[in-house]
Structures are given as structure tokens and as C-alpha cells.
């Protein structure tokens, strides 16, 4: 999993290099978003099976606050890990073949879209 998030950071930071330079802020935010949404999706699915909507709605403000704090902590941890590390990851993945580069790019796009899709589907159908 660690390598997946490292690669997501690298590809997003590479895409936004003209705007972010080597600090990779956009990549850090993208990795944090994916991590937080995956955990949020998992928590929502488990809570839907375990608790009724009336119970979860009572604790909604507390859950929102806890989720916000969790996101900020995760963002700070990712900032500490990835800030100005673009060139480190570029050395690691710069020599990718074109076919692998394309396939990995599709996987990165899916990893950015799927957590949102799961969250939307939960909201619509559950």
C-alpha cells in the first residue's frame, strides 16, 4: 500500500509540476484525499451494518469534527513525508516504459475516482 500512495503522489505531482514545482502540494492533497476517503468508506459501510440511521444522526456533529481532525492530521503526516520529495520519486520511476507508464496512469486515475464513486453510491442507494 505504501508504494501505491507513493506512486499516486509522484504521478499527481508530476502532472502538476508546472504549478507546484518540486514541493508537490497537489500530490500530497491527492494522496490524503484517497487515504481519507478509503477509511471513510470503510467506516460508513461498517456503521451502516451495525447501527440504525437514527443512532448515527445523533452523533453526526461529533463524527464530522472527528473526521475533520483526522483529515488534518493525515494531511500533516503526508506533508511531512512527501514535501519536496518529488525528485526522490522521480529517480525511482523516471525510466518507466511507455506501456507501463500508461497502465499505471490508468490505475492512478481509478484510485482517485473509485473512493468518490463508493461514497456517492453509498449516499444514493443506502
C-alpha positions as CSV (number, residue, x, y, z in Angstrom):
1,X,0.0,0.0,0.0
2,X,2.8,2.4,0.8
3,X,4.2,2.1,-2.7
4,X,0.8,2.7,-4.2
5,X,0.4,6.0,-2.3
6,X,4.0,7.0,-3.2
7,X,3.2,6.4,-6.9
8,X,0.0,8.3,-6.7
9,X,1.9,11.2,-5.2
10,X,4.6,11.0,-7.9
11,X,2.1,10.9,-10.8
12,X,-0.1,13.7,-9.5
13,X,2.9,15.9,-8.5
14,X,4.4,15.2,-12.0
15,X,1.2,16.3,-13.7
16,X,1.0,19.5,-11.6
17,X,4.8,20.2,-11.7
18,X,4.4,23.5,-13.6
19,X,2.2,24.9,-10.8
20,X,3.7,23.2,-7.7
21,X,7.3,22.9,-8.7
22,X,9.0,20.1,-6.7
23,X,7.1,20.6,-3.4
24,X,4.2,18.5,-4.7
25,X,1.4,20.1,-2.6
26,X,-1.3,18.9,-5.1
27,X,0.1,15.3,-4.9
28,X,0.1,15.5,-1.1
29,X,-3.6,16.6,-1.1
30,X,-4.5,13.9,-3.6
31,X,-2.8,11.1,-1.5
32,X,-4.5,12.4,1.7
33,X,-7.9,12.5,-0.1
34,X,-7.6,8.9,-1.3
35,X,-6.5,7.7,2.1
36,X,-9.2,9.6,4.0
37,X,-11.9,8.5,1.6
38,X,-11.0,4.9,1.7
39,X,-11.1,4.9,5.5
40,X,-14.3,6.9,5.5
41,X,-15.9,4.5,3.0
42,X,-14.9,1.6,5.2
43,X,-16.2,3.2,8.4
44,X,-19.5,4.2,6.7
45,X,-20.1,0.6,5.4
46,X,-19.4,-0.9,8.8
47,X,-21.6,1.6,10.6
48,X,-24.4,1.0,8.1
49,X,-24.5,-2.7,9.0
50,X,-24.1,-2.1,12.7
51,X,-26.2,1.0,13.5
52,X,-29.5,2.4,12.5
53,X,-29.7,5.9,10.8
54,X,-31.4,7.4,13.9
55,X,-28.4,6.5,16.1
56,X,-25.8,7.7,13.6
57,X,-27.6,11.0,13.0
58,X,-27.4,11.8,16.8
59,X,-23.6,11.7,16.6
60,X,-23.2,13.4,13.2
61,X,-21.7,16.7,14.6
62,X,-19.1,14.7,16.6
63,X,-18.4,12.5,13.7
64,X,-17.8,15.5,11.4
65,X,-15.4,17.0,13.9
66,X,-13.5,13.8,14.3
67,X,-13.3,13.3,10.6
68,X,-12.0,16.8,10.1
69,X,-9.4,16.4,12.7
70,X,-8.4,13.1,11.2
71,X,-8.1,14.6,7.8
72,X,-5.9,17.4,9.1
73,X,-3.6,15.0,11.0
74,X,-3.4,12.8,7.9
75,X,-2.6,15.8,5.7
76,X,0.2,16.9,8.1
77,X,1.7,13.4,8.2
78,X,1.6,13.2,4.4
79,X,3.1,16.7,4.2
80,X,5.9,15.6,6.4
81,X,6.5,12.5,4.3
82,X,6.1,13.9,0.8
83,X,7.0,17.6,0.9
84,X,9.9,18.3,-1.5
85,X,10.4,14.6,-2.2
86,X,9.3,14.8,-5.9
87,X,12.8,14.3,-7.2
88,X,13.4,11.3,-5.0
89,X,10.4,9.5,-6.5
90,X,11.3,10.8,-10.0
91,X,14.6,9.0,-9.7
92,X,12.7,5.8,-8.8
93,X,10.1,5.9,-11.6
94,X,11.6,8.1,-14.3
95,X,12.7,5.2,-16.5
96,X,9.2,3.5,-16.9
97,X,8.4,2.0,-20.2
98,X,5.6,3.8,-22.1
99,X,3.2,0.9,-21.8
100,X,3.8,0.6,-18.0
101,X,3.5,4.4,-17.6
102,X,0.1,4.4,-19.4
103,X,-1.2,1.4,-17.5
104,X,-0.1,2.8,-14.2
105,X,-1.6,6.2,-15.1
106,X,-5.0,4.4,-15.6
107,X,-4.6,2.8,-12.2
108,X,-3.8,6.1,-10.6
109,X,-6.9,7.7,-12.2
110,X,-9.0,4.8,-10.9
111,X,-7.6,5.1,-7.4
112,X,-8.6,8.8,-7.4
113,X,-12.1,8.1,-8.7
114,X,-13.2,4.9,-7.0
115,X,-13.3,6.2,-3.4
116,X,-15.6,9.0,-4.5
117,X,-17.7,6.6,-6.5
118,X,-18.1,4.3,-3.5
119,X,-19.1,7.3,-1.3
120,X,-21.6,8.6,-3.9
121,X,-23.1,5.1,-4.3
122,X,-23.5,4.7,-0.5
123,X,-25.3,8.1,-0.4
124,X,-27.6,7.2,-3.2
125,X,-28.5,3.6,-2.5
126,X,-28.1,3.1,1.2
